[in-house]
Amino acid sequence: MSVNTDQKIINNKVGLLNLTDMLGSVSEACKVMGYSRDSF
């Protein structure tokens, strides 16, 4: 993987964590971001 690809993955994960914090729900954040709850 290139640095760019790694950075995109990290940014997506940080975004998911921030959204979870805002919504107060892991399940809702996963739905919004298109991740399965299990992969979180």
Residue frames as a rotation matrix with the C-alpha (Angstrom) as fourth column:
MET 1
0.572 0.820 0.000 0.00
0.820 -0.572 0.000 0.00
0.000 0.000 -1.000 0.00
SER 2
-0.257 -0.622 0.740 1.11
0.536 -0.728 -0.426 3.50
0.804 0.287 0.520 -0.64
VAL 3
-0.900 -0.109 -0.422 1.19
0.418 -0.491 -0.765 6.22
-0.124 -0.865 0.487 1.97
ASN 4
-0.752 0.658 -0.021 -1.81
-0.612 -0.687 0.391 7.82
0.242 0.307 0.920 0.28
THR 5
-0.078 0.728 -0.681 -3.86
-0.133 0.670 0.731 4.64
0.988 0.148 0.045 0.58
ASP 6
-0.448 -0.159 -0.880 -2.87
0.784 0.404 -0.471 4.18
0.430 -0.901 -0.056 4.22
GLN 7
-0.991 0.043 -0.129 -3.82
0.023 -0.879 -0.477 7.78
-0.134 -0.475 0.870 4.98
LYS 8
-0.457 0.879 -0.137 -7.25
-0.638 -0.216 0.739 7.34
0.620 0.425 0.659 3.36
ILE 9
-0.040 0.404 -0.914 -7.91
0.372 0.855 0.362 4.22
0.928 -0.325 -0.184 5.44
ILE 10
-0.693 -0.288 -0.662 -6.84
0.717 -0.172 -0.676 6.03
0.081 -0.942 0.325 8.61
ASN 11
-0.931 0.360 0.056 -8.99
-0.360 -0.933 0.017 9.06
0.058 -0.005 0.998 7.77
ASN 12
-0.192 0.901 -0.389 -12.02
-0.355 0.306 0.883 6.83
0.915 0.308 0.261 7.18
LYS 13
-0.112 0.103 -0.988 -11.52
0.722 0.692 -0.010 5.09
0.683 -0.715 -0.152 10.52
VAL 14
-0.894 -0.219 -0.392 -11.04
0.431 -0.664 -0.611 8.37
-0.126 -0.715 0.688 12.38
GLY 15
-0.728 0.683 0.055 -14.15
-0.553 -0.632 0.544 9.72
0.406 0.365 0.838 10.67
LEU 16
-0.012 0.720 -0.693 -16.12
0.099 0.691 0.716 6.68
0.995 -0.060 -0.080 11.78
LEU 17
-0.397 -0.199 -0.896 -14.91
0.878 0.204 -0.434 7.11
0.269 -0.959 0.093 15.37
ASN 18
-0.995 0.033 -0.091 -15.80
-0.008 -0.966 -0.260 10.81
-0.096 -0.258 0.961 15.32
LEU 19
-0.433 0.893 -0.127 -19.24
-0.522 -0.133 0.843 10.06
0.735 0.431 0.523 13.91
THR 20
-0.077 0.351 -0.933 -19.79
0.569 0.784 0.248 7.39
0.819 -0.512 -0.260 16.57
ASP 21
-0.750 -0.279 -0.600 -18.91
0.658 -0.406 -0.634 9.97
-0.067 -0.870 0.488 19.20
MET 22
-0.908 0.419 0.011 -21.32
-0.407 -0.887 0.217 12.51
0.100 0.193 0.976 17.71
LEU 23
-0.178 0.899 -0.399 -24.20
-0.496 0.269 0.826 10.07
0.850 0.345 0.398 17.27
GLY 24
-0.265 0.004 0.964 -23.57
-0.947 0.188 -0.261 8.13
-0.182 -0.982 -0.046 20.45
SER 25
0.617 0.527 0.585 -24.21
-0.370 0.850 -0.376 4.90
-0.695 0.016 0.719 18.54
VAL 26
-0.530 -0.837 0.138 -21.73
-0.339 0.358 0.870 2.59
-0.777 0.414 -0.474 16.87
SER 27
-0.300 0.483 0.823 -24.49
0.695 0.701 -0.158 0.88
-0.653 0.525 -0.546 14.88
GLU 28
0.760 0.621 -0.191 -25.85
0.361 -0.648 -0.670 4.16
-0.540 0.440 -0.717 13.49
ALA 29
0.269 -0.755 -0.598 -22.37
-0.634 -0.606 0.480 5.41
-0.725 0.250 -0.641 12.58
CYS 30
-0.639 -0.501 0.584 -21.63
0.028 0.744 0.668 2.15
-0.769 0.443 -0.462 10.76
LYS 31
0.182 0.798 0.574 -24.89
0.790 0.229 -0.569 2.45
-0.586 0.557 -0.589 8.81
VAL 32
0.812 0.135 -0.568 -24.11
-0.081 -0.937 -0.339 6.02
-0.578 0.322 -0.750 7.79
MET 33
0.046 -0.926 -0.375 -20.54
-0.785 -0.265 0.560 5.19
-0.618 0.269 -0.739 6.75
GLY 34
0.588 0.287 -0.756 -21.47
-0.754 0.532 -0.384 1.93
0.292 0.796 0.529 5.03
TYR 35
-0.615 -0.783 -0.092 -19.45
-0.650 0.570 -0.503 -0.37
0.447 -0.249 -0.859 7.32
SER 36
0.246 0.630 -0.736 -20.73
0.124 0.733 0.669 -3.58
0.961 -0.256 0.102 8.79
ARG 37
0.746 0.100 0.658 -21.04
-0.602 -0.323 0.731 -3.51
0.286 -0.941 -0.180 12.56
ASP 38
0.918 -0.388 0.079 -18.79
0.322 0.848 0.421 -6.58
-0.231 -0.361 0.903 12.77
SER 39
0.317 -0.849 0.422 -15.92
0.765 -0.034 -0.644 -4.87
0.561 0.526 0.639 10.92
PHE 40
0.534 -0.082 0.841 -15.96
-0.348 -0.928 0.131 -1.96
0.770 -0.362 -0.524 13.36
